[in-house]
Amino acid sequence: MSKLKRSLKRPKFTKALHQAPGTMTYVGNKETKETLLEVIDYNKDHYQRYTSTSPEDAFKFEEEQNTTWINIDGLNNTEEIEKLGKYYDLHPLIMEDIVNTGQRPKIDEYPEYLFIVAKMLYYNGDGSINNEHLSIVVGKDYVLTFQEAGGDVFDGLRERIKIGKGRIRSNGADYLMFALLDAVIDNYFAVVDDISDKIELFEDRIFHARTEDNLVLEIQELKRTILRIRRAVFPLREVVNRLLKVNHEIIEKKTESYIRDLHDHMIQISENIDLYREMIRSLLDMYMSTISNKMNEVMKVLTIMASIFIPLTFIAGIYGMNFEYMPELQWKYSYFVLWGIMLLLFIGMIFYFKRKKWL
């Protein structure tokens, strides 16, 4: 659980202080020595993939009459990002949001392009969840994606473009935008389904939990995890909903049906998150109720034992007093009679408790 906490932790500052709007200041915790560019240029009959560390190498593809996807890894190198932004005439506020990893998912419309911010959630090799800041700029025949560092959820999309599988090579930049968001949302399903599996495991563990277990701390950490996931997912639902209403020449009519499908998926994920959030709350109540019931059983046994020994202790206390004149002390059978009375009381109380179904 601690891995989940570290990987989903938000940056402490979402915007640099005392700086003018539009100033590029990297806000994040993943720094790379150099910016890596991956360019995929394609159409129905053409495919080319190119990697470089220089933004200038990507400029030549802008003249081609193809769809060009330029993916940039490494946001801390703001000078390199700024070169690319100037070439594509990106607004200064967009450049600021690209390097600000604390930016909330959103969509902005500009005459020549659309700007979308989203959060990628996917599992690292060690099983922790990575919360990756993703910025998407969609132009007429190009798509720019900006990430903090290497590693994303687009390997399947890259493979489909390479082999020409599906509709991707026959459509333009708007469909590529849909495919990118679809890959991000598909991984939301994977992460949320994993939360569901963890909830089921906790439900099984609760009924076998002991009071010394740290189960309540693990449930609280799972609760914090689902809240962080919710913070990444719910704003994107608003983005997709607004994307449906965007009247922009970049988005073709045939792509709108695919965007509606994205919206349906986001509604389903949002409902699942709310459901699992309530289930986690119920887990805490269930855990406390289970522990309380077990403690009640212990207290019940102790109370019954105390109730049985109270009259016996009373009798033993009476005849344990140091008085000289106690008539029963002079009778030779008094010891055995006293034991008999105590045994009868013990058996009678056991029978009474059983009849009352307290035992």
C-alpha positions as a Markdown table, in Angstrom:
| # | Residue | x | y | z |
|---|---|---|---|---|
| 1 | Met | 0.0 | 0.0 | 0.0 |
| 2 | Ser | 2.9 | 2.4 | 0.7 |
| 3 | Lys | 3.9 | 2.1 | -3.0 |
| 4 | Leu | 0.4 | 3.2 | -4.0 |
| 5 | Lys | 0.8 | 6.2 | -1.7 |
| 6 | Arg | 4.1 | 7.3 | -3.1 |
| 7 | Ser | 3.2 | 6.8 | -6.7 |
| 8 | Leu | -0.1 | 8.7 | -6.6 |
| 9 | Lys | 1.2 | 11.6 | -4.4 |
| 10 | Arg | 0.5 | 15.0 | -5.9 |
| 11 | Pro | 3.1 | 17.7 | -6.3 |
| 12 | Lys | 3.1 | 20.1 | -3.4 |
| 13 | Phe | 3.0 | 23.2 | -5.7 |
| 14 | Thr | 0.6 | 23.4 | -8.7 |
| 15 | Lys | 2.0 | 26.7 | -9.9 |
| 16 | Ala | 5.1 | 28.6 | -9.4 |
| 17 | Leu | 4.7 | 31.7 | -7.2 |
| 18 | His | 5.4 | 35.3 | -8.1 |
| 19 | Gln | 5.6 | 34.5 | -11.9 |
| 20 | Ala | 3.6 | 36.0 | -14.7 |
| 21 | Pro | 0.9 | 33.8 | -16.4 |
| 22 | Gly | 2.3 | 31.8 | -19.2 |
| 23 | Thr | 5.8 | 31.4 | -17.6 |
| 24 | Met | 7.1 | 27.8 | -18.2 |
| 25 | Thr | 8.2 | 26.4 | -14.8 |
| 26 | Tyr | 8.4 | 22.6 | -14.5 |
| 27 | Val | 6.4 | 21.3 | -11.6 |
| 28 | Gly | 7.0 | 17.6 | -11.1 |
| 29 | Asn | 9.4 | 15.1 | -9.7 |
| 30 | Lys | 10.6 | 13.1 | -12.7 |
| 31 | Glu | 13.6 | 14.7 | -14.3 |
| 32 | Thr | 15.4 | 13.4 | -17.4 |
| 33 | Lys | 18.8 | 14.4 | -18.8 |
| 34 | Glu | 17.5 | 15.0 | -22.3 |
| 35 | Thr | 14.2 | 15.2 | -24.0 |
| 36 | Leu | 13.3 | 12.3 | -26.2 |
| 37 | Leu | 11.1 | 12.7 | -29.2 |
| 38 | Glu | 9.3 | 9.9 | -31.0 |
| 39 | Val | 7.7 | 10.7 | -34.3 |
| 40 | Ile | 5.2 | 8.4 | -36.1 |
| 41 | Asp | 4.2 | 9.6 | -39.5 |
| 42 | Tyr | 1.6 | 7.6 | -41.3 |
| 43 | Asn | -1.3 | 7.4 | -43.7 |
| 44 | Lys | -3.2 | 4.5 | -45.3 |
| 45 | Asp | -0.2 | 3.4 | -47.4 |
| 46 | His | 2.7 | 4.9 | -45.5 |
| 47 | Tyr | 4.4 | 4.4 | -42.1 |
| 48 | Gln | 7.6 | 5.9 | -40.7 |
| 49 | Arg | 8.9 | 5.9 | -37.1 |
| 50 | Tyr | 11.7 | 8.2 | -36.0 |
| 51 | Thr | 13.3 | 9.0 | -32.7 |
| 52 | Ser | 15.5 | 11.9 | -31.8 |
| 53 | Thr | 16.6 | 14.2 | -28.9 |
| 54 | Ser | 16.3 | 17.4 | -30.9 |
| 55 | Pro | 12.9 | 19.1 | -31.5 |
| 56 | Glu | 14.1 | 20.5 | -34.8 |
| 57 | Asp | 14.2 | 16.9 | -36.3 |
| 58 | Ala | 10.4 | 16.8 | -35.9 |
| 59 | Phe | 9.7 | 19.9 | -37.9 |
| 60 | Lys | 10.3 | 18.4 | -41.3 |
| 61 | Phe | 7.3 | 16.0 | -40.8 |
| 62 | Glu | 4.9 | 19.0 | -40.6 |
| 63 | Glu | 5.2 | 19.6 | -44.3 |
| 64 | Glu | 4.1 | 16.0 | -45.2 |
| 65 | Gln | 0.4 | 15.4 | -46.1 |
| 66 | Asn | 0.2 | 12.6 | -43.5 |
| 67 | Thr | -0.9 | 12.3 | -39.9 |
| 68 | Thr | 2.0 | 12.9 | -37.6 |
| 69 | Trp | 2.1 | 11.9 | -34.0 |
| 70 | Ile | 5.0 | 13.5 | -32.0 |
| 71 | Asn | 5.5 | 12.1 | -28.5 |
| 72 | Ile | 7.8 | 14.1 | -26.1 |
| 73 | Asp | 9.2 | 12.5 | -23.0 |
| 74 | Gly | 10.9 | 14.8 | -20.4 |
| 75 | Leu | 9.1 | 18.0 | -19.3 |
| 76 | Asn | 11.9 | 19.3 | -17.1 |
| 77 | Asn | 13.8 | 20.4 | -20.2 |
| 78 | Thr | 11.6 | 23.5 | -20.7 |
| 79 | Glu | 13.9 | 25.0 | -23.4 |
| 80 | Glu | 13.4 | 22.1 | -25.7 |
| 81 | Ile | 9.6 | 22.1 | -25.1 |
| 82 | Glu | 9.5 | 25.8 | -25.8 |
| 83 | Lys | 11.2 | 25.3 | -29.2 |
| 84 | Leu | 8.5 | 22.8 | -30.2 |
| 85 | Gly | 5.8 | 25.1 | -28.8 |
| 86 | Lys | 7.0 | 28.1 | -30.8 |
| 87 | Tyr | 7.1 | 26.1 | -34.0 |
| 88 | Tyr | 3.5 | 25.0 | -33.6 |
| 89 | Asp | 2.5 | 28.5 | -32.4 |
| 90 | Leu | 1.2 | 27.2 | -29.0 |
| 91 | His | -0.3 | 29.7 | -26.6 |
| 92 | Pro | 1.9 | 30.6 | -23.6 |
| 93 | Leu | -0.8 | 29.4 | -21.2 |
| 94 | Ile | -0.7 | 26.0 | -22.9 |
| 95 | Met | 3.1 | 25.8 | -22.5 |
| 96 | Glu | 2.7 | 26.6 | -18.8 |
| 97 | Asp | 0.1 | 23.8 | -18.4 |
| 98 | Ile | 2.2 | 21.3 | -20.3 |
| 99 | Val | 5.1 | 21.5 | -17.7 |
| 100 | Asn | 2.8 | 21.8 | -14.7 |
| 101 | Thr | 2.1 | 18.2 | -13.7 |
| 102 | Gly | -0.4 | 19.4 | -11.0 |
| 103 | Gln | -2.7 | 20.8 | -13.7 |
| 104 | Arg | -6.2 | 19.4 | -13.5 |
| 105 | Pro | -7.5 | 17.5 | -16.5 |
| 106 | Lys | -9.2 | 19.9 | -18.9 |
| 107 | Ile | -9.8 | 20.9 | -22.5 |
| 108 | Asp | -9.1 | 24.2 | -24.2 |
| 109 | Glu | -10.2 | 25.3 | -27.7 |
| 110 | Tyr | -8.1 | 27.4 | -30.0 |
| 111 | Pro | -8.7 | 28.3 | -33.6 |
| 112 | Glu | -6.0 | 26.0 | -35.0 |
| 113 | Tyr | -5.9 | 23.2 | -32.4 |
| 114 | Leu | -7.4 | 21.6 | -29.3 |
| 115 | Phe | -5.5 | 21.2 | -26.0 |
| 116 | Ile | -6.3 | 18.4 | -23.6 |
| 117 | Val | -4.8 | 17.5 | -20.3 |
| 118 | Ala | -5.3 | 14.0 | -18.8 |
| 119 | Lys | -3.8 | 11.7 | -16.2 |
| 120 | Met | -2.5 | 8.3 | -17.2 |
| 121 | Leu | -2.8 | 5.6 | -14.5 |
| 122 | Tyr | -0.9 | 2.3 | -15.1 |
| 123 | Tyr | 1.0 | -0.2 | -13.1 |
| 124 | Asn | 4.8 | -0.1 | -12.8 |
| 125 | Gly | 6.9 | -3.2 | -12.8 |
| 126 | Asp | 7.0 | -3.3 | -9.0 |
| 127 | Gly | 3.1 | -3.3 | -8.8 |
| 128 | Ser | 2.7 | 0.3 | -7.8 |
| 129 | Ile | 0.4 | 2.7 | -9.7 |
| 130 | Asn | 2.0 | 5.4 | -11.7 |
| 131 | Asn | 0.0 | 8.7 | -12.1 |
| 132 | Glu | 1.4 | 10.3 | -15.3 |
| 133 | His | 0.7 | 13.8 | -16.5 |
| 134 | Leu | -0.3 | 13.8 | -20.1 |
| 135 | Ser | -0.8 | 16.8 | -22.4 |
| 136 | Ile | -2.3 | 16.4 | -25.9 |
| 137 | Val | -2.3 | 19.1 | -28.7 |
| 138 | Val | -4.5 | 18.1 | -31.6 |
| 139 | Gly | -4.1 | 20.0 | -34.9 |
| 140 | Lys | -5.4 | 19.4 | -38.4 |
| 141 | Asp | -2.9 | 16.7 | -39.3 |
| 142 | Tyr | -0.8 | 16.3 | -36.2 |
| 143 | Val | -1.0 | 15.3 | -32.6 |
| 144 | Leu | 1.6 | 16.3 | -29.9 |
| 145 | Thr | 1.7 | 14.4 | -26.7 |
| 146 | Phe | 3.9 | 15.5 | -23.7 |
| 147 | Gln | 4.9 | 13.2 | -20.8 |
| 148 | Glu | 7.1 | 13.6 | -17.8 |
| 149 | Ala | 9.3 | 10.5 | -18.5 |
| 150 | Gly | 9.4 | 7.3 | -20.5 |
| 151 | Gly | 6.7 | 4.7 | -20.1 |
| 152 | Asp | 3.0 | 5.0 | -21.1 |
| 153 | Val | -0.1 | 3.1 | -22.1 |
| 154 | Phe | 0.2 | 3.5 | -25.8 |
| 155 | Asp | 2.3 | 0.5 | -26.9 |
| 156 | Gly | -0.8 | -1.3 | -28.2 |
| 157 | Leu | -1.7 | 1.8 | -30.2 |
| 158 | Arg | 1.8 | 2.1 | -31.7 |
| 159 | Glu | 1.6 | -1.5 | -32.7 |
| 160 | Arg | -1.8 | -1.0 | -34.4 |
| 161 | Ile | -0.4 | 2.0 | -36.4 |
| 162 | Lys | 2.7 | 0.0 | -37.4 |
| 163 | Ile | 0.8 | -3.1 | -38.8 |
| 164 | Gly | -2.1 | -1.0 | -40.0 |
| 165 | Lys | -4.7 | -2.9 | -37.9 |
| 166 | Gly | -8.1 | -1.4 | -37.5 |
| 167 | Arg | -9.2 | 2.1 | -38.7 |
| 168 | Ile | -6.3 | 4.1 | -37.3 |
| 169 | Arg | -4.3 | 4.4 | -40.6 |
| 170 | Ser | -7.4 | 5.4 | -42.6 |
| 171 | Asn | -8.3 | 8.3 | -40.3 |
| 172 | Gly | -6.8 | 11.6 | -39.3 |
| 173 | Ala | -5.5 | 13.3 | -36.3 |
| 174 | Asp | -9.0 | 13.5 | -34.6 |
| 175 | Tyr | -9.2 | 9.7 | -34.6 |
| 176 | Leu | -5.7 | 9.5 | -33.2 |
| 177 | Met | -6.8 | 11.8 | -30.4 |
| 178 | Phe | -9.7 | 9.4 | -29.7 |
| 179 | Ala | -7.3 | 6.4 | -29.8 |
| 180 | Leu | -5.0 | 8.0 | -27.3 |
| 181 | Leu | -7.8 | 8.9 | -24.9 |
| 182 | Asp | -9.3 | 5.4 | -25.4 |
| 183 | Ala | -5.9 | 3.8 | -24.3 |
| 184 | Val | -5.8 | 6.0 | -21.2 |
| 185 | Ile | -9.4 | 5.1 | -20.3 |
| 186 | Asp | -8.9 | 1.4 | -20.9 |
| 187 | Asn | -6.1 | 1.5 | -18.3 |
| 188 | Tyr | -8.5 | 3.2 | -15.9 |
| 189 | Phe | -10.6 | 0.0 | -16.1 |
| 190 | Ala | -7.6 | -2.1 | -15.3 |
| 191 | Val | -6.7 | 0.0 | -12.2 |
| 192 | Val | -10.3 | 0.2 | -11.0 |
| 193 | Asp | -10.8 | -3.6 | -11.5 |
| 194 | Asp | -7.7 | -4.2 | -9.3 |
| 195 | Ile | -9.3 | -2.1 | -6.6 |
| 196 | Ser | -12.3 | -4.3 | -6.8 |
| 197 | Asp | -10.1 | -7.4 | -6.3 |
| 198 | Lys | -8.5 | -5.8 | -3.3 |
| 199 | Ile | -11.9 | -5.1 | -1.8 |
| 200 | Glu | -12.9 | -8.7 | -2.1 |
| 201 | Leu | -9.7 | -9.8 | -0.4 |
| 202 | Phe | -10.3 | -7.4 | 2.4 |
| 203 | Glu | -13.8 | -8.8 | 2.9 |
| 204 | Asp | -12.4 | -12.3 | 3.3 |
| 205 | Arg | -9.7 | -11.1 | 5.7 |
| 206 | Ile | -12.1 | -9.2 | 7.9 |
| 207 | Phe | -13.9 | -12.3 | 9.1 |
| 208 | His | -10.6 | -13.8 | 10.1 |
| 209 | Ala | -9.0 | -10.6 | 11.5 |
| 210 | Arg | -7.6 | -10.3 | 15.0 |
| 211 | Thr | -7.6 | -7.1 | 17.1 |
| 212 | Glu | -3.9 | -6.8 | 16.7 |
| 213 | Asp | -4.0 | -6.9 | 12.9 |
| 214 | Asn | -3.2 | -3.7 | 11.0 |
| 215 | Leu | -6.1 | -4.3 | 8.7 |
| 216 | Val | -7.7 | -1.0 | 9.5 |
| 217 | Leu | -4.6 | 0.9 | 8.4 |
| 218 | Glu | -4.5 | -1.0 | 5.1 |
| 219 | Ile | -8.2 | -0.2 | 4.5 |
| 220 | Gln | -7.6 | 3.5 | 5.2 |
| 221 | Glu | -4.7 | 3.4 | 2.7 |
| 222 | Leu | -7.0 | 1.8 | 0.1 |
| 223 | Lys | -9.5 | 4.5 | 0.7 |
| 224 | Arg | -6.9 | 7.2 | 0.1 |
| 225 | Thr | -5.9 | 5.4 | -3.1 |
| 226 | Ile | -9.4 | 5.3 | -4.5 |
| 227 | Leu | -9.7 | 9.1 | -3.7 |
| 228 | Arg | -6.5 | 9.8 | -5.7 |
| 229 | Ile | -7.8 | 7.7 | -8.6 |
| 230 | Arg | -11.1 | 9.6 | -8.4 |
| 231 | Arg | -9.2 | 12.9 | -8.5 |
| 232 | Ala | -7.6 | 11.8 | -11.8 |
| 233 | Val | -10.6 | 10.2 | -13.4 |
| 234 | Phe | -13.6 | 12.5 | -12.7 |
| 235 | Pro | -12.2 | 15.6 | -14.3 |
| 236 | Leu | -11.6 | 13.6 | -17.5 |
| 237 | Arg | -15.2 | 12.7 | -17.6 |
| 238 | Glu | -16.0 | 16.4 | -17.9 |
| 239 | Val | -13.4 | 16.7 | -20.6 |
| 240 | Val | -14.9 | 14.0 | -22.7 |
| 241 | Asn | -18.4 | 15.4 | -22.1 |
| 242 | Arg | -17.2 | 18.8 | -23.3 |
| 243 | Leu | -15.4 | 17.2 | -26.3 |
| 244 | Leu | -18.8 | 15.9 | -27.4 |
| 245 | Lys | -20.1 | 19.4 | -27.6 |
| 246 | Val | -17.0 | 20.9 | -29.3 |
| 247 | Asn | -17.8 | 22.4 | -32.7 |
| 248 | His | -14.3 | 22.5 | -34.2 |
| 249 | Glu | -13.2 | 21.8 | -37.8 |
| 250 | Ile | -10.5 | 19.4 | -36.6 |
| 251 | Ile | -13.1 | 16.9 | -35.4 |
| 252 | Glu | -14.9 | 15.1 | -38.2 |
| 253 | Lys | -18.5 | 14.0 | -38.0 |
| 254 | Lys | -17.6 | 10.3 | -38.1 |
| 255 | Thr | -15.3 | 10.6 | -35.1 |
| 256 | Glu | -18.1 | 11.9 | -32.8 |
| 257 | Ser | -19.6 | 8.4 | -32.4 |
| 258 | Tyr | -16.3 | 7.2 | -31.1 |
| 259 | Ile | -16.1 | 10.1 | -28.6 |
| 260 | Arg | -19.6 | 9.2 | -27.4 |
| 261 | Asp | -18.3 | 5.7 | -26.7 |
| 262 | Leu | -15.5 | 7.2 | -24.6 |
| 263 | His | -18.2 | 9.1 | -22.7 |
| 264 | Asp | -20.1 | 5.9 | -22.0 |
| 265 | His | -16.9 | 4.3 | -20.7 |
| 266 | Met | -16.1 | 7.3 | -18.4 |
| 267 | Ile | -19.6 | 7.1 | -16.9 |
| 268 | Gln | -19.1 | 3.4 | -16.2 |
| 269 | Ile | -15.7 | 4.0 | -14.6 |
| 270 | Ser | -17.1 | 6.9 | -12.5 |
| 271 | Glu | -20.0 | 4.8 | -11.3 |
| 272 | Asn | -17.6 | 1.9 | -10.4 |
| 273 | Ile | -15.3 | 4.3 | -8.5 |
| 274 | Asp | -18.3 | 5.7 | -6.5 |
| 275 | Leu | -19.5 | 2.1 | -5.8 |
| 276 | Tyr | -16.0 | 0.9 | -4.6 |
| 277 | Arg | -15.6 | 4.1 | -2.5 |
| 278 | Glu | -18.8 | 3.2 | -0.7 |
| 279 | Met | -17.7 | -0.4 | -0.4 |
| 280 | Ile | -14.5 | 0.7 | 1.2 |
| 281 | Arg | -16.4 | 2.7 | 3.7 |
| 282 | Ser | -18.5 | -0.3 | 4.5 |
| 283 | Leu | -15.3 | -2.4 | 4.9 |
| 284 | Leu | -14.3 | -0.1 | 7.8 |
| 285 | Asp | -17.8 | -0.4 | 9.4 |
| 286 | Met | -17.7 | -4.2 | 8.9 |
| 287 | Tyr | -14.2 | -4.5 | 10.4 |
| 288 | Met | -15.2 | -2.5 | 13.5 |
| 289 | Ser | -18.4 | -4.5 | 13.8 |
| 290 | Thr | -16.5 | -7.8 | 13.6 |
| 291 | Ile | -14.0 | -6.7 | 16.1 |
| 292 | Ser | -16.7 | -5.5 | 18.4 |
| 293 | Asn | -18.7 | -8.7 | 18.1 |
| 294 | Lys | -15.5 | -10.7 | 19.0 |
| 295 | Met | -14.9 | -8.5 | 22.0 |
| 296 | Asn | -18.5 | -9.0 | 23.0 |
| 297 | Glu | -18.1 | -12.8 | 22.9 |
| 298 | Val | -15.0 | -12.5 | 25.1 |
| 299 | Met | -16.8 | -10.2 | 27.5 |
| 300 | Lys | -19.8 | -12.6 | 27.5 |
| 301 | Val | -17.6 | -15.6 | 28.6 |
| 302 | Leu | -15.9 | -13.5 | 31.2 |
| 303 | Thr | -19.2 | -12.2 | 32.6 |
| 304 | Ile | -20.7 | -15.8 | 32.8 |
| 305 | Met | -17.6 | -17.0 | 34.6 |
| 306 | Ala | -17.8 | -14.1 | 37.0 |
| 307 | Ser | -21.5 | -14.8 | 37.6 |
| 308 | Ile | -20.8 | -18.4 | 38.4 |
| 309 | Phe | -18.0 | -17.7 | 40.9 |
| 310 | Ile | -19.7 | -14.8 | 42.7 |
| 311 | Pro | -22.0 | -17.0 | 44.9 |
| 312 | Leu | -19.1 | -19.5 | 45.4 |
| 313 | Thr | -16.8 | -16.6 | 46.5 |
| 314 | Phe | -19.5 | -15.3 | 48.8 |
| 315 | Ile | -19.8 | -18.7 | 50.6 |
| 316 | Ala | -16.0 | -19.1 | 50.8 |
| 317 | Gly | -15.8 | -15.5 | 52.1 |
| 318 | Ile | -18.4 | -16.2 | 54.9 |
| 319 | Tyr | -16.6 | -19.3 | 56.1 |
| 320 | Gly | -13.2 | -17.8 | 55.7 |
| 321 | Met | -13.9 | -15.2 | 58.5 |
| 322 | Asn | -11.9 | -15.7 | 61.7 |
| 323 | Phe | -14.8 | -15.9 | 64.2 |
| 324 | Glu | -14.6 | -18.2 | 67.1 |
| 325 | Tyr | -18.3 | -19.2 | 67.4 |
| 326 | Met | -19.5 | -20.5 | 64.0 |
| 327 | Pro | -21.8 | -23.5 | 64.6 |
| 328 | Glu | -21.0 | -25.2 | 61.2 |
| 329 | Leu | -17.3 | -25.3 | 62.1 |
| 330 | Gln | -17.9 | -27.7 | 64.9 |
| 331 | Trp | -19.9 | -30.2 | 62.8 |
| 332 | Lys | -17.7 | -33.0 | 61.3 |
| 333 | Tyr | -19.6 | -33.1 | 58.0 |
| 334 | Ser | -19.7 | -29.3 | 57.4 |
| 335 | Tyr | -16.8 | -29.3 | 55.0 |
| 336 | Phe | -18.4 | -31.9 | 52.7 |
| 337 | Val | -21.8 | -30.3 | 52.9 |
| 338 | Leu | -20.4 | -27.0 | 52.0 |
| 339 | Trp | -18.6 | -28.5 | 48.9 |
| 340 | Gly | -21.9 | -30.1 | 47.9 |
| 341 | Ile | -23.8 | -26.8 | 48.1 |
| 342 | Met | -21.1 | -25.1 | 46.0 |
| 343 | Leu | -21.2 | -27.9 | 43.4 |
| 344 | Leu | -25.0 | -27.7 | 43.2 |
| 345 | Leu | -24.9 | -23.9 | 42.8 |
| 346 | Phe | -22.2 | -24.4 | 40.0 |
| 347 | Ile | -24.2 | -27.0 | 38.1 |
| 348 | Gly | -27.5 | -25.2 | 38.6 |
| 349 | Met | -26.1 | -21.9 | 37.2 |
| 350 | Ile | -24.6 | -23.8 | 34.2 |
| 351 | Phe | -28.0 | -25.4 | 33.5 |
| 352 | Tyr | -29.7 | -22.0 | 33.8 |
| 353 | Phe | -27.3 | -20.3 | 31.4 |
| 354 | Lys | -27.7 | -23.1 | 28.9 |
| 355 | Arg | -31.5 | -22.9 | 29.1 |
| 356 | Lys | -31.3 | -19.1 | 28.5 |
| 357 | Lys | -28.9 | -19.9 | 25.5 |
| 358 | Trp | -26.2 | -17.7 | 27.0 |
| 359 | Leu | -23.8 | -20.6 | 26.6 |
